[in-house]
Amino acid sequence: MTVTDEELFERALAVRENAYAPYSNYRVGAAILDDTGDVHIGCNVENAAYPIGACAEASAIGAMVSKGGKTIKKMAIVGGGDKIEACTPCGGCRQAISEFADEDTVILLKDETGAVSRHRAQEMLPLAFRLKPRR
Ligand code: THU
């Protein structure tokens, strides 16, 4: 069964409700469709020690990897304060996405008007750092 972009946004919006963001009051939800058709979700989880908080994208990637998922096919991201605002992944998350992306991976964003934009993960982080795994 295929998961539509709108269904992926619904999952991201729903998990955003669980965001733990008492410091920034900026809540983010992310939903990943992996290459097997499974959906994995994550929200931001802040901490009193600010730098150790987790972004929604990183949480969703952690959920995917924990369930054995390998490749992000699509990822929907929604975030904002009281309302949804244009929320683009931070630099660190772009690197994390690139680790599990391929040339077809698409990032879906929604702005404050509800307009959806689609971006290739590759375009969001040109010249991404790569390290050849050593075995
Ligand atoms: N945040 C995310 O979860 N994803 C993003 O793409 C941008 C920022 C979180 C981190 C922090 O909890 C809050 O949003 C404000 O920066």
Backbone and ligand atoms as CSV (ligand in chain L), in Angstrom:
chain,resi,resn,atom,element,x,y,z
A,1,MET,N,N,0.836,-1.193,0.000
A,1,MET,CA,C,0.000,0.000,0.000
A,1,MET,C,C,0.883,1.259,0.000
A,2,THR,N,N,0.539,2.190,-0.864
A,2,THR,CA,C,1.372,3.388,-0.911
A,2,THR,C,C,0.905,4.409,0.128
A,3,VAL,N,N,1.848,5.136,0.647
A,3,VAL,CA,C,1.555,6.188,1.620
A,3,VAL,C,C,1.654,7.518,0.873
A,4,THR,N,N,0.589,8.289,0.900
A,4,THR,CA,C,0.607,9.559,0.161
A,4,THR,C,C,1.376,10.616,0.951
A,5,ASP,N,N,1.742,11.675,0.238
A,5,ASP,CA,C,2.447,12.784,0.898
A,5,ASP,C,C,1.575,13.340,2.024
A,6,GLU,N,N,0.281,13.456,1.763
A,6,GLU,CA,C,-0.617,14.049,2.760
A,6,GLU,C,C,-0.711,13.141,4.000
A,7,GLU,N,N,-0.720,11.827,3.779
A,7,GLU,CA,C,-0.731,10.899,4.929
A,7,GLU,C,C,0.549,11.033,5.747
A,8,LEU,N,N,1.647,11.237,5.054
A,8,LEU,CA,C,2.928,11.392,5.760
A,8,LEU,C,C,2.914,12.689,6.582
A,9,PHE,N,N,2.338,13.747,6.011
A,9,PHE,CA,C,2.209,15.006,6.762
A,9,PHE,C,C,1.304,14.812,7.983
A,10,GLU,N,N,0.233,14.023,7.814
A,10,GLU,CA,C,-0.678,13.790,8.954
A,10,GLU,C,C,0.066,13.099,10.092
A,11,ARG,N,N,0.919,12.135,9.743
A,11,ARG,CA,C,1.691,11.437,10.775
A,11,ARG,C,C,2.674,12.387,11.455
A,12,ALA,N,N,3.280,13.271,10.661
A,12,ALA,CA,C,4.238,14.242,11.219
A,12,ALA,C,C,3.521,15.231,12.135
A,13,LEU,N,N,2.342,15.671,11.702
A,13,LEU,CA,C,1.567,16.609,12.532
A,13,LEU,C,C,1.142,15.958,13.838
A,14,ALA,N,N,0.740,14.690,13.749
A,14,ALA,CA,C,0.275,13.976,14.948
A,14,ALA,C,C,1.417,13.796,15.946
A,15,VAL,N,N,2.579,13.395,15.466
A,15,VAL,CA,C,3.688,13.154,16.414
A,15,VAL,C,C,4.217,14.480,16.959
A,16,ARG,N,N,4.055,15.560,16.197
A,16,ARG,CA,C,4.454,16.894,16.693
A,16,ARG,C,C,3.743,17.229,17.997
A,17,GLU,N,N,2.528,16.697,18.158
A,17,GLU,CA,C,1.773,16.936,19.404
A,17,GLU,C,C,2.533,16.417,20.619
A,18,ASN,N,N,3.388,15.419,20.410
A,18,ASN,CA,C,4.135,14.831,21.536
A,18,ASN,C,C,5.493,15.488,21.750
A,19,ALA,N,N,5.803,16.494,20.946
A,19,ALA,CA,C,7.117,17.136,21.083
A,19,ALA,C,C,7.314,17.606,22.524
A,20,TYR,N,N,8.538,17.437,22.998
A,20,TYR,CA,C,8.892,17.942,24.330
A,20,TYR,C,C,9.775,19.161,24.100
A,21,ALA,N,N,9.150,20.337,24.109
A,21,ALA,CA,C,9.885,21.556,23.750
A,21,ALA,C,C,9.553,22.696,24.704
A,22,PRO,N,N,9.752,22.470,26.028
A,22,PRO,CA,C,9.381,23.507,26.990
A,22,PRO,C,C,10.320,24.712,26.959
A,23,TYR,N,N,11.499,24.572,26.347
A,23,TYR,CA,C,12.468,25.666,26.339
A,23,TYR,C,C,12.282,26.586,25.145
A,24,SER,N,N,12.090,26.000,23.980
A,24,SER,CA,C,11.916,26.830,22.772
A,24,SER,C,C,10.446,27.055,22.440
A,25,ASN,N,N,9.579,26.199,22.937
A,25,ASN,CA,C,8.171,26.205,22.510
A,25,ASN,C,C,8.035,26.097,21.004
A,26,TYR,N,N,9.007,25.478,20.396
A,26,TYR,CA,C,8.975,25.249,18.945
A,26,TYR,C,C,8.881,23.741,18.769
A,27,ARG,N,N,7.744,23.301,18.258
A,27,ARG,CA,C,7.490,21.859,18.195
A,27,ARG,C,C,7.616,21.361,16.764
A,28,VAL,N,N,8.303,20.249,16.621
A,28,VAL,CA,C,8.574,19.709,15.283
A,28,VAL,C,C,8.186,18.234,15.249
A,29,GLY,N,N,7.602,17.838,14.129
A,29,GLY,CA,C,7.288,16.425,13.906
A,29,GLY,C,C,7.850,15.995,12.568
A,30,ALA,N,N,8.318,14.762,12.494
A,30,ALA,CA,C,8.864,14.235,11.234
A,30,ALA,C,C,8.339,12.827,11.021
A,31,ALA,N,N,8.019,12.508,9.782
A,31,ALA,CA,C,7.567,11.155,9.436
A,31,ALA,C,C,8.342,10.689,8.204
A,32,ILE,N,N,8.911,9.505,8.332
A,32,ILE,CA,C,9.731,8.922,7.255
A,32,ILE,C,C,8.972,7.771,6.621
A,33,LEU,N,N,8.944,7.742,5.295
A,33,LEU,CA,C,8.529,6.537,4.569
A,33,LEU,C,C,9.809,5.866,4.121
A,34,ASP,N,N,10.036,4.624,4.558
A,34,ASP,CA,C,11.287,3.967,4.150
A,34,ASP,C,C,11.074,3.160,2.873
A,35,ASP,N,N,12.143,2.533,2.396
A,35,ASP,CA,C,12.071,1.868,1.094
A,35,ASP,C,C,11.248,0.586,1.131
A,36,THR,N,N,10.867,0.123,2.323
A,36,THR,CA,C,10.013,-1.073,2.396
A,36,THR,C,C,8.543,-0.686,2.584
A,37,GLY,N,N,8.267,0.612,2.685
A,37,GLY,CA,C,6.878,1.054,2.845
A,37,GLY,C,C,6.486,1.303,4.290
A,38,ASP,N,N,7.417,1.091,5.218
A,38,ASP,CA,C,7.135,1.361,6.636
A,38,ASP,C,C,7.254,2.867,6.913
A,39,VAL,N,N,6.474,3.319,7.898
A,39,VAL,CA,C,6.541,4.725,8.306
A,39,VAL,C,C,7.141,4.800,9.709
A,40,HIS,N,N,8.046,5.753,9.909
A,40,HIS,CA,C,8.704,5.953,11.210
A,40,HIS,C,C,8.562,7.424,11.578
A,41,ILE,N,N,8.279,7.668,12.840
A,41,ILE,CA,C,7.990,9.043,13.250
A,41,ILE,C,C,8.918,9.491,14.382
A,42,GLY,N,N,9.036,10.803,14.517
A,42,GLY,CA,C,9.839,11.344,15.617
A,42,GLY,C,C,9.480,12.798,15.863
A,43,CYS,N,N,9.712,13.242,17.102
A,43,CYS,CA,C,9.468,14.649,17.450
A,43,CYS,C,C,10.730,15.177,18.140
A,44,ASN,N,N,10.791,16.504,18.307
A,44,ASN,CA,C,11.950,17.032,19.020
A,44,ASN,C,C,11.797,16.804,20.525
A,45,VAL,N,N,12.927,16.535,21.144
A,45,VAL,CA,C,12.975,16.225,22.579
A,45,VAL,C,C,14.063,17.103,23.185
A,46,GLU,N,N,13.654,18.172,23.848
A,46,GLU,CA,C,14.637,19.116,24.388
A,46,GLU,C,C,15.137,18.675,25.754
A,47,ASN,N,N,16.120,19.411,26.243
A,47,ASN,CA,C,16.724,19.100,27.533
A,47,ASN,C,C,17.164,20.407,28.171
A,48,ALA,N,N,17.157,20.451,29.508
A,48,ALA,CA,C,17.590,21.651,30.222
A,48,ALA,C,C,19.015,22.030,29.828
A,49,ALA,N,N,19.819,21.037,29.519
A,49,ALA,CA,C,21.145,21.291,28.949
A,49,ALA,C,C,20.924,21.410,27.440
A,50,TYR,N,N,20.664,22.630,26.980
A,50,TYR,CA,C,20.143,22.849,25.625
A,50,TYR,C,C,20.812,22.066,24.488
A,51,PRO,N,N,22.148,22.045,24.423
A,51,PRO,CA,C,22.741,21.424,23.218
A,51,PRO,C,C,22.467,19.931,23.078
A,52,ILE,N,N,22.053,19.283,24.144
A,52,ILE,CA,C,21.871,17.830,24.003
A,52,ILE,C,C,20.448,17.442,23.617
A,53,GLY,N,N,19.612,18.405,23.295
A,53,GLY,CA,C,18.280,18.079,22.802
A,53,GLY,C,C,18.363,17.377,21.448
A,54,ALA,N,N,17.272,16.676,21.096
A,54,ALA,CA,C,17.242,15.955,19.818
A,54,ALA,C,C,16.212,16.594,18.892
A,55,CYS,N,N,16.573,16.726,17.635
A,55,CYS,CA,C,15.643,17.230,16.622
A,55,CYS,C,C,14.671,16.116,16.222
A,56,ALA,N,N,13.529,16.526,15.682
A,56,ALA,CA,C,12.520,15.563,15.250
A,56,ALA,C,C,13.064,14.624,14.160
A,57,GLU,N,N,13.824,15.189,13.250
A,57,GLU,CA,C,14.353,14.376,12.141
A,57,GLU,C,C,15.271,13.284,12.678
A,58,ALA,N,N,16.124,13.674,13.647
A,58,ALA,CA,C,17.056,12.697,14.231
A,58,ALA,C,C,16.282,11.622,14.989
A,59,SER,N,N,15.208,12.024,15.685
A,59,SER,CA,C,14.387,11.040,16.405
A,59,SER,C,C,13.741,10.062,15.434
A,60,ALA,N,N,13.234,10.587,14.312
A,60,ALA,CA,C,12.577,9.712,13.322
A,60,ALA,C,C,13.599,8.771,12.682
A,61,ILE,N,N,14.780,9.280,12.421
A,61,ILE,CA,C,15.832,8.414,11.847
A,61,ILE,C,C,16.208,7.332,12.859
A,62,GLY,N,N,16.299,7.708,14.132
A,62,GLY,CA,C,16.593,6.716,15.180
A,62,GLY,C,C,15.528,5.632,15.227
A,63,ALA,N,N,14.256,6.048,15.073
A,63,ALA,CA,C,13.163,5.062,15.081
A,63,ALA,C,C,13.283,4.131,13.882
A,64,MET,N,N,13.624,4.699,12.725
A,64,MET,CA,C,13.750,3.875,11.515
A,64,MET,C,C,14.873,2.850,11.681
A,65,VAL,N,N,16.016,3.322,12.110
A,65,VAL,CA,C,17.176,2.424,12.235
A,65,VAL,C,C,16.894,1.358,13.293
A,66,SER,N,N,16.221,1.745,14.379
A,66,SER,CA,C,15.923,0.780,15.444
A,66,SER,C,C,15.022,-0.340,14.952
A,67,LYS,N,N,14.179,-0.040,13.965
A,67,LYS,CA,C,13.283,-1.066,13.423
A,67,LYS,C,C,13.869,-1.774,12.208
A,68,GLY,N,N,15.128,-1.494,11.918
A,68,GLY,CA,C,15.791,-2.185,10.808
A,68,GLY,C,C,15.650,-1.484,9.473
A,69,GLY,N,N,15.055,-0.288,9.470
A,69,GLY,CA,C,14.917,0.460,8.216
A,69,GLY,C,C,16.276,0.911,7.707
A,70,LYS,N,N,16.394,0.970,6.396
A,70,LYS,CA,C,17.711,1.267,5.806
A,70,LYS,C,C,17.756,2.592,5.038
A,71,THR,N,N,16.704,2.888,4.285
A,71,THR,CA,C,16.767,4.034,3.372
A,71,THR,C,C,15.518,4.893,3.468
A,72,ILE,N,N,15.723,6.200,3.551
A,72,ILE,CA,C,14.601,7.145,3.571
A,72,ILE,C,C,14.142,7.362,2.133
A,73,LYS,N,N,12.864,7.066,1.896
A,73,LYS,CA,C,12.319,7.354,0.561
A,73,LYS,C,C,11.766,8.785,0.557
A,74,LYS,N,N,10.966,9.070,1.573
A,74,LYS,CA,C,10.391,10.411,1.726
A,74,LYS,C,C,10.383,10.757,3.203
A,75,MET,N,N,10.507,12.044,3.493
A,75,MET,CA,C,10.402,12.485,4.884
A,75,MET,C,C,9.595,13.776,4.914
A,76,ALA,N,N,8.503,13.789,5.691
A,76,ALA,CA,C,7.700,15.000,5.864
A,76,ALA,C,C,8.087,15.639,7.191
A,77,ILE,N,N,8.249,16.964,7.170
A,77,ILE,CA,C,8.665,17.697,8.380
A,77,ILE,C,C,7.716,18.875,8.576
A,78,VAL,N,N,7.196,18.992,9.790
A,78,VAL,CA,C,6.355,20.158,10.115
A,78,VAL,C,C,6.806,20.704,11.462
A,79,GLY,N,N,6.866,22.022,11.545
A,79,GLY,CA,C,7.297,22.608,12.806
A,79,GLY,C,C,6.835,24.046,12.942
A,80,GLY,N,N,6.941,24.528,14.156
A,80,GLY,CA,C,6.583,25.917,14.399
A,80,GLY,C,C,6.273,26.136,15.860
A,81,GLY,N,N,5.978,27.393,16.189
A,81,GLY,CA,C,5.593,27.741,17.553
A,81,GLY,C,C,4.143,27.361,17.775
A,82,ASP,N,N,3.280,28.359,17.898
A,82,ASP,CA,C,1.861,28.055,18.081
A,82,ASP,C,C,1.277,27.399,16.837
A,83,LYS,N,N,1.735,27.865,15.693
A,83,LYS,CA,C,1.203,27.339,14.423
A,83,LYS,C,C,2.341,26.800,13.579
A,84,ILE,N,N,1.974,26.087,12.521
A,84,ILE,CA,C,2.990,25.583,11.592
A,84,ILE,C,C,3.631,26.760,10.848
A,85,GLU,N,N,4.960,26.746,10.825
A,85,GLU,CA,C,5.726,27.740,10.066
A,85,GLU,C,C,6.616,26.961,9.108
A,86,ALA,N,N,7.213,27.654,8.161
A,86,ALA,CA,C,8.177,26.979,7.296
A,86,ALA,C,C,9.311,26.481,8.187
A,87,CYS,N,N,9.524,25.195,8.235
A,87,CYS,CA,C,10.564,24.609,9.096
A,87,CYS,C,C,11.459,23.753,8.227
A,88,THR,N,N,12.671,24.196,8.047
A,88,THR,CA,C,13.613,23.438,7.217
A,88,THR,C,C,14.620,22.748,8.133
A,89,PRO,N,N,15.080,21.565,7.747
A,89,PRO,CA,C,15.993,20.826,8.634
A,89,PRO,C,C,17.292,21.582,8.898
A,90,CYS,N,N,17.782,21.489,10.119
A,90,CYS,CA,C,19.045,22.149,10.472
A,90,CYS,C,C,20.206,21.435,9.768
A,91,GLY,N,N,21.351,22.045,9.815
A,91,GLY,CA,C,22.522,21.497,9.126
A,91,GLY,C,C,22.875,20.092,9.591
A,92,GLY,N,N,22.842,19.889,10.916
A,92,GLY,CA,C,23.187,18.566,11.447
A,92,GLY,C,C,22.217,17.508,10.952
A,93,CYS,N,N,20.926,17.866,10.900
A,93,CYS,CA,C,19.931,16.906,10.427
A,93,CYS,C,C,20.099,16.628,8.948
A,94,ARG,N,N,20.539,17.629,8.181
A,94,ARG,CA,C,20.775,17.380,6.751
A,94,ARG,C,C,21.858,16.321,6.572
A,95,GLN,N,N,22.883,16.394,7.416
A,95,GLN,CA,C,23.933,15.378,7.345
A,95,GLN,C,C,23.363,14.011,7.751
A,96,ALA,N,N,22.534,13.994,8.787
A,96,ALA,CA,C,21.944,12.729,9.251
A,96,ALA,C,C,21.021,12.148,8.177
A,97,ILE,N,N,20.238,13.016,7.532
A,97,ILE,CA,C,19.355,12.544,6.454
A,97,ILE,C,C,20.207,11.969,5.323
A,98,SER,N,N,21.280,12.664,4.991
A,98,SER,CA,C,22.102,12.242,3.857
A,98,SER,C,C,22.713,10.855,4.083
A,99,GLU,N,N,22.939,10.503,5.340
A,99,GLU,CA,C,23.487,9.175,5.667
A,99,GLU,C,C,22.545,8.056,5.216
A,100,PHE,N,N,21.237,8.339,5.231
A,100,PHE,CA,C,20.239,7.298,4.920
A,100,PHE,C,C,19.434,7.634,3.669
A,101,ALA,N,N,19.954,8.544,2.856
A,101,ALA,CA,C,19.250,8.968,1.644
A,101,ALA,C,C,19.882,8.301,0.420
A,102,ASP,N,N,19.116,8.262,-0.663
A,102,ASP,CA,C,19.712,7.938,-1.955
A,102,ASP,C,C,19.355,9.064,-2.919
A,103,GLU,N,N,19.659,8.857,-4.195
A,103,GLU,CA,C,19.470,9.968,-5.156
A,103,GLU,C,C,18.001,10.350,-5.341
A,104,ASP,N,N,17.084,9.455,-4.915
A,104,ASP,CA,C,15.647,9.735,-5.090
A,104,ASP,C,C,14.972,10.268,-3.825
A,105,THR,N,N,15.681,10.312,-2.727
A,105,THR,CA,C,15.063,10.718,-1.454
A,105,THR,C,C,14.517,12.147,-1.532
A,106,VAL,N,N,13.257,12.273,-1.090
A,106,VAL,CA,C,12.591,13.580,-1.165
A,106,VAL,C,C,12.220,14.048,0.246
A,107,ILE,N,N,12.470,15.324,0.514
A,107,ILE,CA,C,12.070,15.961,1.775
A,107,ILE,C,C,10.865,16.843,1.479
A,108,LEU,N,N,9.791,16.636,2.231
A,108,LEU,CA,C,8.538,17.373,2.036
A,108,LEU,C,C,8.378,18.378,3.165
A,109,LEU,N,N,8.181,19.634,2.804
A,109,LEU,CA,C,8.032,20.695,3.804
A,109,LEU,C,C,6.702,21.406,3.596
A,110,LYS,N,N,6.196,21.979,4.673
A,110,LYS,CA,C,4.950,22.724,4.578
A,110,LYS,C,C,5.186,24.091,5.209
A,111,ASP,N,N,4.740,25.155,4.543
A,111,ASP,CA,C,4.949,26.480,5.130
A,111,ASP,C,C,3.693,26.960,5.854
A,112,GLU,N,N,3.737,28.207,6.330
A,112,GLU,CA,C,2.631,28.721,7.154
A,112,GLU,C,C,1.322,28.857,6.369
A,113,THR,N,N,1.413,28.859,5.030
A,113,THR,CA,C,0.180,28.949,4.231
A,113,THR,C,C,-0.378,27.555,3.927
A,114,GLY,N,N,0.375,26.523,4.309
A,114,GLY,CA,C,-0.052,25.154,3.987
A,114,GLY,C,C,0.536,24.665,2.675
A,115,ALA,N,N,1.296,25.537,2.006
A,115,ALA,CA,C,1.902,25.132,0.730
A,115,ALA,C,C,3.003,24.099,0.978
A,116,VAL,N,N,3.000,23.087,0.126
A,116,VAL,CA,C,3.972,21.999,0.247
A,116,VAL,C,C,5.115,22.239,-0.735
A,117,SER,N,N,6.332,22.032,-0.281
A,117,SER,CA,C,7.456,22.058,-1.222
A,117,SER,C,C,8.216,20.745,-1.095
A,118,ARG,N,N,8.781,20.311,-2.205
A,118,ARG,CA,C,9.494,19.027,-2.282
A,118,ARG,C,C,10.946,19.305,-2.653
A,119,HIS,N,N,11.839,18.686,-1.943
A,119,HIS,CA,C,13.264,18.937,-2.164
A,119,HIS,C,C,14.012,17.620,-2.165
A,120,ARG,N,N,14.923,17.460,-3.114
A,120,ARG,CA,C,15.776,16.279,-3.085
A,120,ARG,C,C,16.759,16.417,-1.926
A,121,ALA,N,N,16.919,15.354,-1.159
A,121,ALA,CA,C,17.843,15.400,-0.015
A,121,ALA,C,C,19.229,15.830,-0.485
A,122,GLN,N,N,19.629,15.324,-1.640
A,122,GLN,CA,C,20.958,15.657,-2.193
A,122,GLN,C,C,21.128,17.156,-2.387
A,123,GLU,N,N,20.044,17.818,-2.809
A,123,GLU,CA,C,20.123,19.267,-3.054
A,123,GLU,C,C,20.164,20.053,-1.752
A,124,MET,N,N,19.656,19.448,-0.675
A,124,MET,CA,C,19.622,20.163,0.595
A,124,MET,C,C,20.982,20.176,1.279
A,125,LEU,N,N,21.858,19.272,0.842
A,125,LEU,CA,C,23.217,19.264,1.412
A,125,LEU,C,C,24.218,18.887,0.325
A,126,PRO,N,N,24.530,19.880,-0.517
A,126,PRO,CA,C,25.531,19.586,-1.548
A,126,PRO,C,C,26.865,19.248,-0.889
A,127,LEU,N,N,27.623,18.407,-1.520
A,127,LEU,CA,C,28.947,18.025,-1.023
A,127,LEU,C,C,28.896,17.479,0.408
A,128,ALA,N,N,27.875,16.689,0.699
A,128,ALA,CA,C,27.757,16.099,2.041
A,128,ALA,C,C,29.019,15.312,2.375
A,129,PHE,N,N,29.423,15.384,3.609
A,129,PHE,CA,C,30.602,14.629,4.051
A,129,PHE,C,C,30.323,13.133,3.972
A,130,ARG,N,N,31.258,12.402,3.440
A,130,ARG,CA,C,31.132,10.943,3.366
A,130,ARG,C,C,32.406,10.312,3.904
A,131,LEU,N,N,32.235,9.263,4.633
A,131,LEU,CA,C,33.377,8.503,5.139
A,131,LEU,C,C,33.144,7.070,4.725
A,132,LYS,N,N,34.104,6.499,4.043
A,132,LYS,CA,C,33.922,5.134,3.591
A,132,LYS,C,C,33.955,4.218,4.812
A,133,PRO,N,N,32.882,3.392,4.996
A,133,PRO,CA,C,32.914,2.497,6.160
A,133,PRO,C,C,34.133,1.571,6.088
A,134,ARG,N,N,34.811,1.379,7.214
A,134,ARG,CA,C,35.969,0.461,7.288
A,134,ARG,C,C,35.505,-0.822,7.938
A,135,ARG,N,N,35.805,-1.937,7.302
A,135,ARG,CA,C,35.386,-3.213,7.895
A,135,ARG,C,C,36.618,-4.026,8.235
L,1,THU,N1,N,14.259,21.501,15.579
L,1,THU,C1,C,13.927,20.307,15.002
L,1,THU,O1,O,13.471,19.376,15.688
L,1,THU,N2,N,14.101,20.179,13.677
L,1,THU,C2,C,14.501,21.165,12.845
L,1,THU,O2,O,14.601,20.954,11.646
L,1,THU,C3,C,14.807,22.490,13.369
L,1,THU,C4,C,14.802,22.623,14.846
L,1,THU,C5,C,14.035,21.664,17.017
L,1,THU,C6,C,15.249,21.791,17.874
L,1,THU,C7,C,14.700,22.551,19.052
L,1,THU,O3,O,14.078,21.616,19.948
L,1,THU,C8,C,13.622,23.421,18.463
L,1,THU,O4,O,13.292,22.850,17.209
L,1,THU,C9,C,14.052,24.872,18.252
L,1,THU,O5,O,15.249,24.944,17.591
